[in-house]
Amino acid sequence: MKKTLEQEVKSSKSRKILKILFIILILIVIIFLYSRFIGTKGLLVKEYKIINDNFVDNFYGLKIVQISDLHYGDTTNEKDLKQIIEKINALKPDIVFFTGDLYSNGLEENAKNELITNLKDIKVSIKKYAIKGNHDDEAWDEVMKESNFVDLNNNIDVIYNNNASNILITGINTNDDINESIKKIDELLKPYNNEEEDSNVMLKFSYKILLLHEPDKILDFDYSNYDLILAGHSHNGQIRLPFIGALYTPDGSKKYYDEFYDLGNTKLYISSGIGTSKLKLRLFNRPSINLYRLTNK
């Protein structure tokens, strides 16, 4: 029986729809494969110039490298780690900050040894500092101690340069109650305040840096005394689209998740990180480390 004209039109439309669906399916597969095997590899260095009048010549040109969200063992292996450290050392940083999530779901002994062996090779002229992320547990302590990082969780350190100026560096443990963390930091700062109790101890320091993993925690305390805040966690959104930005960010980075926020006197930078969490995908958001150059002009 011959097809009627109406049947032929319907059949033609069906074939077109199937072709369109097939093309869409192929595109989805290509995007998925790219996001999984290409988007998660390679390493970008994002460079930022930090200008502040309080940088005297003693600290002019200080170089800080920020590493974050390594999530070792997911999409990042030892080969990747060696390349990352080679890149860091080529930048000749004065300070290196690690802002959390060394791994995702615990560490096996082999992975722990690989991390220690390689992280201890990071070379700096001053110090290496680290704080925990929400995925980090007790294994983090051993890795960072053996890798010669200063544990900055709810802790402080002061860098002096010829006694002419100083930089205060503090860090918050994201796994602790934020109010308790701030109290611990305030206690550690008391010896620096040798004047009346109500004076602002922060004025004793030329420049103040805060490390925290989850950027939205700044909503829970007065961050305005800090000149520079460095965070991670959001990955800037592992999946990003042009003109749209991040499609999803985890709790703790719902308000602040992009790479930079100007908060008046405080500048907030959020690393896009190196590894992946939950979804082992990256789209329009390659793994990266941040390089900050401090200057007064």
CORSULNOR-V131571 format. One record per pair of residues at least 4 apart in sequence whose C-alpha atoms are under 7 Angstrom apart, sorted by the first residue. I is the first residue (numbers start at 1). GAP is how many residues later the second one is. Records with the same first field share a line. If there is no record, write none. Layout:
# CORSULNOR-V131571
I->GAP, GAP
This chain:
# CORSULNOR-V131571
3->4, 5
4->4
5->4
6->4
7->4
8->4
9->4
10->4
11->4
12->4
13->4
14->4
15->4
16->4
17->4
18->4
19->4
20->4
21->4
22->4
23->4
24->4
25->4
26->4
27->4
28->4
29->4
30->4
31->4
32->4
33->4
34->4, 5
35->4, 5, 246, 247, 248
36->4, 244, 245, 246
37->4
39->242, 243, 244, 247
40->35, 241, 242, 246, 247
41->246
42->244, 245
43->243, 244, 245
44->242, 243, 244, 245
45->243, 244, 245, 246
46->242, 243, 244, 245
47->243, 244, 245
48->243, 244, 245
49->243, 244, 245
50->242, 243, 244, 245
51->243, 244, 245, 246
52->243, 244
53->243
54->152, 153, 242
55->4, 5, 240, 241
56->4
58->103
60->234, 235, 236
61->232, 233, 234
62->32, 231, 232
63->30, 31, 32, 228, 229, 230, 231
64->29, 30, 31, 32, 227, 228, 229
65->28, 30, 31, 32, 225, 226, 227
66->30, 31, 32, 223, 224, 225
67->30, 31, 32, 206, 222, 223
68->30, 31, 32, 33, 164, 203, 205, 206
69->31, 32, 33, 163, 164, 204, 205, 206
70->31, 32, 33, 203, 204, 205
71->5, 30, 31, 32, 33, 204, 205, 206
72->4, 5, 30, 31, 203
73->4, 30
74->202
75->200, 201, 205
76->4, 199
77->4
78->4, 36
79->4
80->4
81->4
82->4, 36
83->4
84->4
85->4, 37
86->4
87->4
88->4
89->33, 34
92->32
93->31, 32
94->30, 31, 32
95->29, 30, 31, 32, 33
96->31, 32, 33
97->31, 32, 33
98->31, 32, 33
99->31, 32, 33, 34, 112, 113, 114, 132, 133
100->31, 32, 33, 113, 132
101->31, 32, 33, 34, 35
102->34
103->32, 33
104->31
105->30
107->4, 5, 32
108->4
109->4
110->4
111->4
112->4, 31
113->4
114->4
115->4, 28
116->4, 27, 30, 31
119->28
120->27, 28
128->21, 22
129->20, 21, 22, 23
130->19, 20, 21, 22
131->20, 21, 22, 40, 41, 42
132->4, 21, 41, 42
133->41, 80
134->40, 41
136->4
139->4
140->4
141->4
142->4
143->4
144->4, 5
145->4
152->4, 18, 19
153->18, 19, 20
154->17, 18, 19, 27, 30, 31
155->15, 16, 30
156->13, 14, 15, 29
157->11, 12, 13
158->8, 9, 10, 11
159->7, 8, 9
160->5, 6, 7
161->4, 5
165->41
166->39, 40, 41
167->38, 39, 40, 41
168->37, 39, 40, 41
169->39, 40, 41
170->39, 40, 41
171->39, 40, 41
172->9, 39, 40
174->38, 39, 40
176->5
177->4
178->4
179->4
180->4
181->4
182->4
183->4
184->4
185->4
186->4
192->9
193->8
195->4
202->23
207->20
208->18, 19, 20
209->17, 18, 19, 20
210->16, 18, 19, 20
211->18, 19, 20
212->18, 19
213->18, 19, 20
214->17, 18, 19, 38, 39
215->16, 17, 37, 38, 41
216->36, 37, 38, 39, 40
217->35
218->5
224->41, 42
226->40
227->38, 39, 40
228->38, 39, 40
229->38, 39, 40
230->38, 39, 40
231->38, 39, 40
232->38, 39, 40, 41
234->15, 16, 19, 23, 38
235->36, 37, 38
236->10, 21, 22, 23, 36
237->9, 10, 11, 12
238->43, 44, 45, 47
239->7, 8, 43, 44, 45, 46
240->5, 6, 7, 43, 44, 45
241->4, 5, 43
249->4, 5
250->4
253->4
257->13
258->12
259->10, 11, 12
260->8, 9, 10
261->6, 7, 8
262->4, 5, 6
263->4
271->18, 19
272->15, 16
273->14, 15, 16
274->13, 14
275->12
276->4, 5
282->4
